[in-house]
Amino acid sequence: MELDFVHARKTAFEYLSKTNSLFVLTLSQQRELSLSSFAEVWNVKAEFFLPEKSIKEITLHVCLPNEFPLVLPKIYLAPSDNKWIQYIPHVDTKGYICTLDDEFVSLDADQPGAIVKIILDKALTILEDGLAKKNVADFAEEFIAYWEEKYGKKDEVHCGMSIIEHNFLPPANTIKFLHLSQSYAGYSIIIHHESPEFLQLKKYLKERKFSFDELESFYLGELNSLLPPFNATNTSILDIIQTHFPDLSTRFGNFINTNSYPKVVLFSTIQSERRMYFGWRIHRLNTNRNGFRPTTLSPINVMDSFQKNDPADRIKFDQFTSERLIERSEGIASLNTKLKIGIAGLGSIGSNLIPYLLPLGIEKLLLVDPDILTLENTPRHLLGVDAIPQYKTDAIKIFLEDSNPFINITAIRKSIVNVVINDPTSINECDYLFVAIGKTTIEEYLSNALKENKICKPLFILWVEPFLIGAHCIFIQPGHNISFKGLFLDGFFKYNIISEAEYKDPLREFTFKEAGCQSTYVPYGMKSIVLFLSALIPEIYSLIENKSTQNLHISWRGPGLLLKDMNIKLSEFGNQIKENTIAINDLEWK
């Protein structure tokens, strides 16, 4: 039976009416309260105990989203009650009471009244505990949320970026930062400690023509005892230093008296066992005052007198490190994988392979391809028409760095053969080399270079058969004893999925040619690429994560629809593999 949302709201209203006085707000009243986004808002009278055990009646707004009862209602304090209740844990400056998280609550949509009652009771408990100061510790647990709140019309909160690992301990009272003249991803202040990741980001910013100043902030130390409201003035910052860091007063004065701007003052707190940074940005201090000779007033004098009531902007720093990004996605602090991967051939297979490899934890990436991206490449390429007519290596480098500037990417606009001859070190610095060129002669050359240890890192060679009915990956080790040419009889791979007779049939068209020189191509679509790589990548992950020393060939057979439509016959080997699955075999041939 289809859920009737209007009926659910009506049922919940009648349920709550048994215990509370309430009425439905008009649309005009909703707009006045900035609650017009909700399907319905109720004005509810409720009672709770004050710390001295007296009973207090307050007004709450129960806000029902359009999706209620599939999602939880929201509870707000009426403005008149929010004024005297501020500030307690789990209640923001707008009066919103954070009760339960939709993501982690199982709702019974058949009991809409009970849902509202549970949330309302939870809100009242939060108010009781907050006023009785039973949950003051929750301020520390949710420090970030309260720091980001606006506590007045002149209150400003900015977001900075932190490239500081949580276990790094700053040197005495100094943390370096970049001040960007134009923001990067919305950030104009980036704090750091000269880590390799920061240096990579700095390189990225320079390449993108960002201009910035390199400055130093004043770091107070760890401070875990601040309580809201957090709107600050120059005087309140001085008071914090005098109360919590009296030994730093002189050094802080010297810092304020320097000529560098902006002036950033930082402290750290421990959030979920992780050190996080917060701070203030102090506005420019004017030492040119009527009645005072030049140089008579110092900036610290002005901060403590003429401009003592000036507001200081708060800064909250988002941590942007590989460690943090992995933890935020994987749920663990570090995967301890910092791979160096080379990819030669950035066509339809090589380019689309990259997103599958990135989750392995790539620290450095080598891209090798001599070609420029053209319009006909784009239907089955990682990149689109906006990358035309750039070199594939350069365009992919820009694309990846814009997503994650911490990856150290080297782009070489040459053939892999040229690199092996003239710059083998760049390849041998990689942990693995992936080759997706689709030219047997080059693949044989690379296999021989691996056999002779000119290439001294494991090699993956990938190629596909027409219409991507089949595809293959050879994984071979340095110093192997395999004859690559021996894997091909009369130019045909021993383990092709399509029958050799089909390839030799003069009436069978497996390649197509457009007008123009070197315009021959093998037909297959993006859907088939995704199916092939999705099947192959678990095996690649396993080989890399287990540091396999095997020599293998992995073959994939695609879906059978094209086989029927085009009456294509499979090889004996191909018939042994189920559709959309892979077969793995050792390479033993000399």
C-alpha positions in Angstrom: 0.0 0.0 0.0 1.3 3.4 -1.0 2.3 5.6 2.0 0.0 8.6 2.5 2.3 11.4 3.8 -0.6 13.8 4.6 -2.4 11.1 6.5 0.8 10.3 8.4 1.1 13.9 9.6 -2.5 14.0 10.6 -2.2 10.8 12.6 0.9 12.1 14.3 -0.8 15.4 15.2 -3.7 13.5 16.8 -1.3 11.3 18.7 0.6 14.2 20.2 -2.6 16.1 20.9 -3.3 13.6 23.7 -0.4 14.8 25.8 0.5 18.3 24.5 -1.2 21.6 23.5 -0.4 22.2 19.9 -1.5 23.8 16.7 -0.4 24.0 13.0 1.4 27.1 12.0 0.3 29.0 8.8 2.6 29.3 5.9 3.0 33.0 6.7 4.1 32.0 10.3 6.5 29.4 8.9 8.1 32.1 6.7 8.5 34.5 9.6 10.4 31.7 11.4 12.5 30.7 8.4 10.9 27.3 8.5 9.0 27.4 5.1 11.0 24.5 3.7 9.0 22.0 5.9 5.7 20.5 4.8 4.2 21.3 8.1 5.2 23.0 11.4 3.5 22.6 14.7 3.6 25.0 17.7 3.9 22.7 20.7 3.7 23.6 24.4 5.9 21.3 26.5 7.1 21.2 30.1 10.4 20.1 31.6 12.3 20.4 34.9 14.7 23.2 35.7 17.8 22.5 37.8 16.0 23.5 41.0 13.2 21.0 40.1 10.6 23.6 39.2 8.6 23.0 36.1 9.0 25.3 33.1 6.7 25.5 30.1 8.4 26.3 26.8 7.3 26.5 23.1 8.9 24.2 20.6 8.4 24.0 16.8 8.0 20.4 15.5 9.0 20.6 11.8 7.9 17.8 9.6 9.8 17.3 6.3 7.9 16.3 3.2 9.3 12.8 3.6 8.0 12.3 7.2 7.6 9.6 8.5 10.4 8.1 6.4 12.7 10.7 8.0 12.8 12.2 11.5 11.1 15.5 12.3 13.2 18.5 13.4 12.8 20.3 16.7 13.4 24.0 17.2 13.1 26.2 20.2 10.8 29.2 19.8 12.9 32.4 19.5 11.6 33.7 22.9 12.8 30.5 24.7 16.0 30.2 22.7 17.1 33.6 24.0 17.2 32.6 27.6 18.3 29.0 27.1 21.5 29.7 25.1 24.1 28.2 25.3 23.8 24.5 26.0 25.1 21.4 24.2 23.2 20.1 21.2 21.3 23.4 20.7 22.6 25.7 18.0 22.2 29.5 17.8 19.1 29.2 15.7 17.4 27.0 18.4 17.7 23.8 16.5 17.9 20.8 18.9 20.1 18.0 17.6 18.3 14.9 18.8 19.0 11.7 16.8 20.8 11.1 13.5 18.6 9.9 10.7 21.4 7.8 9.3 21.5 5.6 12.3 17.9 5.3 13.4 15.5 2.6 12.2 12.0 4.1 11.8 8.6 2.4 11.8 6.6 4.5 9.3 3.4 2.9 10.5 3.8 4.7 13.9 4.3 8.4 12.9 2.9 9.6 16.3 5.4 7.5 18.2 8.2 8.9 16.1 7.3 12.5 16.9 6.9 11.7 20.6 10.3 10.0 20.9 12.0 13.0 19.3 10.1 15.5 21.4 11.0 13.6 24.6 14.6 13.5 23.5 14.7 17.2 22.9 13.3 17.9 26.4 15.9 15.6 28.0 18.6 17.6 26.1 17.3 20.8 27.5 17.0 19.5 31.1 20.5 18.1 31.0 21.9 21.2 29.4 20.5 23.6 31.9 21.5 21.3 34.8 25.0 21.2 33.2 25.0 17.4 33.1 26.3 17.3 29.6 28.8 20.1 29.5 31.5 17.6 28.3 29.5 17.3 25.1 30.7 20.8 24.2 34.2 19.4 23.8 32.9 16.4 21.7 31.1 18.7 19.3 33.5 21.7 19.5 33.7 22.1 15.8 29.9 22.5 15.4 29.8 25.3 18.0 32.9 27.0 16.7 31.3 27.3 13.3 28.2 29.0 14.7 27.6 32.7 14.2 26.9 34.5 17.5 26.2 38.0 16.3 25.8 40.2 13.2 29.6 41.1 13.1 30.7 37.5 13.8 32.7 36.1 10.9 33.8 32.5 10.6 36.3 31.5 7.9 37.5 28.0 6.8 41.2 27.3 6.4 43.0 24.2 5.3 45.4 22.2 7.5 48.1 20.0 5.9 49.3 19.0 9.3 49.2 15.3 10.4 47.4 14.9 13.7 50.4 13.5 15.5 52.7 16.4 14.5 53.7 18.6 17.5 54.4 22.2 16.4 57.7 23.9 17.4 57.5 26.6 20.0 54.7 29.1 19.2 55.1 28.9 15.4 53.1 27.3 12.6 53.7 28.3 9.1 50.9 29.2 6.7 50.2 30.3 3.1 48.0 33.3 2.5 46.6 33.1 -1.0 45.5 36.2 -2.8 42.8 34.1 -4.6 41.3 31.2 -2.7 42.0 27.6 -3.7 38.8 25.5 -3.4 37.4 28.2 -1.1 40.5 28.3 1.2 42.8 31.3 1.5 44.8 30.3 4.5 46.7 26.9 4.5 48.6 25.9 7.6 51.4 23.4 7.2 54.8 22.1 8.5 56.8 21.6 5.2 55.7 18.0 4.9 56.2 16.3 1.5 52.4 16.5 0.9 52.5 20.3 1.5 55.4 20.7 -0.8 53.5 18.8 -3.5 50.4 21.1 -3.0 52.7 24.1 -3.1 54.1 22.9 -6.4 50.5 22.4 -7.7 49.5 25.9 -6.7 52.5 27.4 -8.4 51.8 25.4 -11.6 48.2 26.8 -11.5 49.5 30.3 -11.1 48.2 30.9 -7.6 50.0 33.8 -5.8 50.6 33.6 -2.1 52.6 34.9 0.8 54.5 32.5 3.1 54.0 33.7 6.7 54.1 32.5 10.3 51.2 32.3 12.8 51.4 32.4 16.5 50.6 29.0 18.0 49.4 29.1 21.6 49.3 25.4 22.3 46.5 23.0 23.3 43.4 24.6 24.6 40.4 22.3 25.5 38.5 24.4 28.0 36.8 27.1 25.9 33.0 27.2 26.0 30.5 29.0 23.7 29.7 31.6 22.7 32.9 31.8 20.7 32.6 35.3 19.2 35.8 37.0 20.1 37.3 40.5 20.4 40.9 41.6 20.7 40.4 41.9 24.4 39.0 38.4 24.8 41.9 36.9 22.9 44.3 38.8 25.2 42.3 37.5 28.2 42.6 33.9 26.9 46.4 34.3 26.7 46.7 35.9 30.1 44.5 33.1 31.7 45.7 30.0 29.9 49.2 31.0 28.5 50.6 33.8 30.8 54.2 32.8 29.9 53.5 33.7 26.3 52.3 37.2 26.8 55.7 38.9 25.9 56.3 36.7 22.9 52.7 37.3 21.7 53.2 41.1 22.0 56.4 40.8 19.9 54.4 38.8 17.3 51.6 41.4 17.1 54.2 44.2 16.7 55.7 42.7 13.6 54.6 44.1 10.2 53.3 41.0 8.6 49.6 40.6 7.9 47.3 38.9 8.2 48.0 38.0 11.8 46.7 34.5 12.6 46.6 33.2 16.2 46.1 29.4 16.5 45.4 26.8 19.2 44.6 23.1 19.0 42.1 20.8 20.6 41.9 17.0 20.7 38.8 15.8 18.8 38.3 12.0 18.7 41.9 11.4 19.5 42.9 13.7 16.7 44.6 17.1 17.0 42.7 19.8 15.2 43.5 23.5 14.7 41.4 26.6 15.3 42.2 30.2 15.5 41.5 33.9 15.0 42.4 36.4 12.3 43.2 39.8 13.9 42.2 42.8 11.9 44.8 45.4 11.0 45.8 47.6 13.9 46.1 51.3 13.3 49.0 52.9 15.2 48.5 56.4 13.6 46.4 58.2 16.1 45.7 61.9 16.7 47.6 63.2 19.6 50.3 60.6 19.5 53.7 61.0 17.8 54.6 58.5 15.1 56.0 55.2 16.5 54.7 56.1 20.0 52.0 53.5 19.8 52.8 49.9 19.1 50.3 47.5 17.6 49.9 45.5 20.9 49.1 48.9 22.6 46.4 49.6 20.1 45.0 46.0 20.4 44.7 46.5 24.1 43.2 50.0 24.0 41.8 51.8 20.9 40.8 48.5 19.1 40.2 46.3 22.1 36.5 45.8 21.2 37.2 45.1 17.5 35.9 41.6 16.6 38.4 38.9 15.6 37.4 36.6 12.8 37.3 32.9 13.8 39.0 30.3 11.6 38.2 26.6 11.5 40.7 24.4 9.7 39.7 21.4 7.6 42.4 18.8 7.6 43.5 17.9 4.1 46.1 15.1 4.2 46.2 11.7 2.5 46.0 10.1 6.0 42.8 12.0 6.8 41.2 11.3 3.4 41.9 7.6 3.7 40.5 7.5 7.3 37.4 9.5 6.2 36.7 7.0 3.4 38.2 3.7 4.6 37.6 4.1 8.3 41.2 3.5 9.3 44.0 6.0 9.8 46.4 4.6 7.2 46.7 1.8 4.7 50.5 2.0 4.7 50.5 1.9 0.9 52.4 4.5 -1.1 52.8 2.9 -4.5 54.7 4.3 -7.5 52.8 3.2 -10.6 53.7 3.7 -14.3 51.1 3.6 -17.1 52.2 3.5 -20.7 49.4 4.0 -23.2 46.6 6.3 -22.2 44.0 5.4 -24.7 40.6 3.9 -23.9 42.0 1.1 -21.7 44.9 2.8 -20.1 43.1 6.0 -19.2 40.1 4.2 -17.7 42.3 1.9 -15.7 43.6 4.8 -13.7 40.6 5.4 -11.5 40.6 1.7 -10.6 44.2 1.9 -9.5 44.0 5.0 -7.4 42.4 3.3 -4.4 45.5 1.2 -4.0 47.2 4.3 -2.5 49.3 5.8 -5.3 52.0 8.3 -4.1 53.7 8.8 -7.5 52.3 8.2 -11.0 54.2 8.1 -14.2 52.2 8.7 -17.4 53.8 7.8 -20.8 52.1 8.4 -24.1 53.2 10.4 -27.2 49.7 11.1 -28.6 47.3 14.1 -28.5 43.7 13.6 -27.5 41.4 14.0 -30.5 37.6 14.1 -30.8 37.2 10.5 -31.9 39.1 9.4 -28.8 36.6 10.9 -26.3 33.5 8.5 -26.5 35.5 5.8 -24.6 38.2 7.8 -22.9 38.6 9.0 -19.3 38.6 12.6 -20.5 36.1 14.6 -22.5 36.1 17.1 -25.3 37.3 19.9 -22.9 40.7 18.2 -22.9 41.1 18.5 -26.7 43.7 19.0 -28.2 46.1 18.5 -25.3 48.7 15.7 -25.0 47.0 12.8 -23.2 49.7 12.7 -20.5 49.3 16.5 -19.7 45.5 16.4 -19.8 45.2 13.4 -17.5 47.9 14.9 -15.1 45.8 18.1 -14.8 42.6 16.1 -14.3 44.0 13.9 -11.6 45.8 16.8 -9.8 42.7 18.8 -9.7 41.0 15.9 -7.9 44.0 15.2 -5.6 47.0 17.6 -5.6 49.0 15.2 -3.4 49.7 12.8 -6.2 53.2 13.3 -7.6 52.6 12.9 -11.4 55.2 12.9 -14.1 54.0 13.2 -17.6 56.2 12.0 -20.5 55.1 12.8 -24.1 57.1 10.0 -25.6 56.7 6.4 -26.5 57.5 3.8 -23.8 60.3 2.4 -26.1 62.0 5.8 -26.1 61.8 6.0 -22.3 63.2 2.5 -21.9 66.2 3.5 -24.1 66.9 7.0 -22.8 65.4 7.2 -19.3 64.9 3.7 -17.8 65.3 5.1 -14.3 61.9 6.8 -14.5 60.4 3.3 -15.1 62.5 1.4 -12.6 61.5 3.9 -9.8 58.0 2.6 -10.2 56.7 -0.5 -8.3 54.7 -1.7 -11.3 54.4 -0.7 -14.9 51.1 -1.1 -16.8 51.2 -1.2 -20.6 48.0 -0.7 -22.6 49.2 0.0 -26.0 47.8 -2.9 -28.0 50.9 -3.4 -30.3 52.5 -6.8 -30.1 55.9 -5.7 -31.3 56.2 -3.1 -28.5 54.9 -5.5 -25.9 57.5 -8.1 -27.0 60.2 -5.4 -26.8 59.1 -4.6 -23.2 58.9 -8.2 -22.3 62.5 -8.8 -23.5 63.7 -5.7 -21.6 62.1 -7.1 -18.5 63.8 -10.5 -19.2 67.1 -8.8 -19.5 66.5 -6.6 -16.4 66.6 -3.4 -18.3 63.2 -3.0 -16.7 63.4 -4.3 -13.2 59.8 -4.0 -11.9 56.8 -6.3 -12.6 54.9 -5.6 -15.8 51.2 -5.8 -16.6 50.3 -5.9 -20.3 46.7 -5.3 -21.2 44.9 -5.6 -24.6 41.5 -6.3 -25.9 39.9 -8.3 -28.7 37.3 -6.8 -31.2 34.0 -5.7 -29.8 35.6 -6.5 -26.4 34.3 -10.0 -26.7 37.6 -11.0 -25.0 40.4 -9.2 -23.2 43.7 -10.2 -21.7 46.3 -9.2 -19.1 49.8 -10.7 -18.8 51.6 -10.3 -15.5 55.4 -11.0 -15.7 58.4 -10.6 -13.4 61.9 -9.2 -14.0 64.3 -11.8 -15.2 61.5 -14.2 -16.4 62.3 -17.0 -18.9 59.2 -16.7 -21.0 59.2 -16.2 -24.7 56.6 -13.5 -25.4 56.8 -14.4 -29.1 56.1 -18.0 -28.2 52.7 -17.0 -26.8 51.7 -15.9 -30.3 51.3 -18.4 -33.1 51.2 -16.9 -36.6 50.5 -13.6 -34.9 47.5 -14.9 -32.8 47.6 -15.1 -29.0 47.4 -18.8 -27.9 44.5 -17.9 -25.6 42.4 -15.6 -27.7 38.7 -15.7 -26.8 37.6 -15.4 -30.5 38.4 -18.4 -32.7 41.5 -18.0 -34.9 39.4 -19.0 -37.9 37.3 -15.9 -37.4 40.3 -13.7 -37.5 41.4 -15.3 -40.7 38.0 -15.1 -42.4 38.4 -12.4 -45.1 34.6 -11.7 -44.9 34.8 -10.9 -41.2 35.4 -7.3 -40.3 37.1 -6.8 -36.9 38.7 -3.5 -37.6 37.3 -0.3 -39.2 39.0 2.5 -41.0 37.9 6.1 -41.3 39.1 8.5 -44.0 42.7 9.5 -43.4 46.0 8.0 -42.5 46.4 5.8 -39.4 42.6 6.0 -38.7 42.1 2.2 -38.3 40.4 1.3 -35.0 39.1 -1.8 -33.2 35.4 -1.4 -32.2 34.2 -1.7 -28.6 32.2 0.5 -26.3 32.5 2.1 -22.9 30.1 -0.4 -21.2 32.4 -3.3 -22.2 35.5 -1.5 -20.9 33.8 -1.1 -17.5 32.8 -4.7 -17.4 36.3 -5.9 -18.3 38.2 -3.6 -15.8 35.7 -4.4 -13.1 36.3 -8.1 -13.4 40.1 -7.7 -13.8 40.8 -5.2 -11.0 40.2 -7.5 -8.0 43.0 -9.8 -9.4 45.3 -6.8 -9.9 44.7 -5.7 -6.3 45.4 -9.2 -5.1 48.6 -9.5 -7.1 49.9 -6.1 -5.8 48.8 -6.4 -2.2 50.3 -9.9 -1.9 53.4 -8.9 -3.8 53.1 -11.8 -6.1 56.1 -13.1 -7.9 54.1 -15.3 -10.3 54.0 -15.0 -14.1 50.4 -15.2 -15.2 48.0 -14.6 -18.0 44.5 -13.5 -17.1 41.8 -13.7 -19.8 38.3 -12.3 -19.7 35.2 -13.3 -21.8 32.6 -10.7 -22.3 28.8 -11.0 -22.6 27.5 -13.3 -25.3 24.9 -11.0 -26.9 27.3 -9.9 -29.7 28.4 -13.4 -30.3 24.8 -14.3 -31.2 24.0 -11.2 -33.1 27.2 -11.4 -35.2 27.5 -15.2 -35.3 31.1 -15.0 -33.9 32.6 -18.3 -33.0 34.8 -18.7 -29.9 38.1 -20.6 -29.5 38.2 -23.8 -27.6 39.8 -21.8 -24.7 37.1 -19.1 -24.9 34.3 -21.7 -24.7 35.7 -22.8 -21.4 35.1 -19.4 -19.8 31.7 -18.3 -18.6 30.3 -14.9 -19.8 31.6 -11.9 -17.8 34.2 -13.9 -15.9 38.0 -14.3 -16.0 40.4 -17.3 -16.2 43.8 -17.2 -14.6 46.7 -19.5 -15.7 50.4 -19.7 -15.1 52.9 -18.7 -17.8 55.4 -21.5 -18.1 56.4 -21.5 -21.8 60.1 -20.8 -22.8 
